[in-house]
Amino acid sequence: MDIKDMIAKVEAKIEDKAFREALKKDPVKAVEELLGVNLPDEQMKAVLAAVKAKLGSEDVSGIIKGAEDKIGDALDDAKGLLGGLFGKKD
């Protein structure tokens, strides 16, 4: 499944009430469960950004912004950990 297919699948499901609730609770998990794959953070960010751009809904945008923030925080944590392991500072 390519990124376009992933985006289309999320967009098609976005109006489902249960899926929206899952997005609010844990956006990354909800998308990965829907797609049936564990996406690398960069691909997840691309899928979420494309869905947000196409939908434009404030509610959906807020959910996706939260997911993007969580991904960014995880990447920052990983960079900090790796920097600490190798003696590099941010």
C-alpha angles and dihedrals in degrees: 000000000000128000093264091054091048092051092048091050092052092045091051091053099041095095092055107108095216091049091050090052090050089050091053092049099044115349097186093050092046093053094044092049091049092050095039093228138097103235125206111248094253092053091046090052090050093050093047093046092050093048091048092049094049098043100039092188113148091220093050092041090055092051092048093045088056091052092048090051091051091050091048091050091050091050091048090050091050092049091050092049093048091045090052091049093051097037095250124133128212 
